[in-house]
Amino acid sequence: MSERRTFVLLNPISDRAKRYRASAEGFRPSPPKQCGFCGSKKNVGVGHIDGNEDHGEPDNLVWTCKRCNTIQANLLKKAGLGKRVQQMNPKKGRGSGQMAEYAAAIKVMRGEFEGDAAAAMRTIRATPASVRSAYTRRTWPTRRAIYGPSGRQSDLPF
């Protein structure tokens, strides 16, 4: 009697990884690199004819523009075919929500928003330096436009 083994994939790969594999050399649709549906040569990437990124066989791959890929996905969804993309993007910190919290805390401390100053200070101190730096990079051009090259308000009361 033969032994039968079952393998369980504990860490499934992301749909992004599947798209990357489908785009890798040797797994691309045949040239030319233009949409197989409308003939466009702009925003062209690898698409799956059956709408399922698990099926990365060369005969299931086609060059498709973003517009046609979206139309195809919607048609397959209405027909109950294909497989919806499951994004497995890792969360880094709390993302842009953390920057929004930091910005609100700064505005509370400046008196631009109503709020608890102690809670605002806790938020500011808990915000990683990388998020604070990104916030500064985003806001500094606006400050320079308002206050001039220094980016600082000159009529400070102290």
Secondary structure, DSSP 4 states (H G I P E B T S, - for coil): ---------SSPPPHHHHHHHHHSTTSSPPSS-S-TTT---SSEEEEETTS-TT---GGGEEEEEHHHHHHHHHHHHHHT-S------PPP-TTTHHHHHHHHHHHHHHHTSS-S-HHHHHHHHHHS-HHHHHHHHHHHHHHHHHHH-TT-S-S----
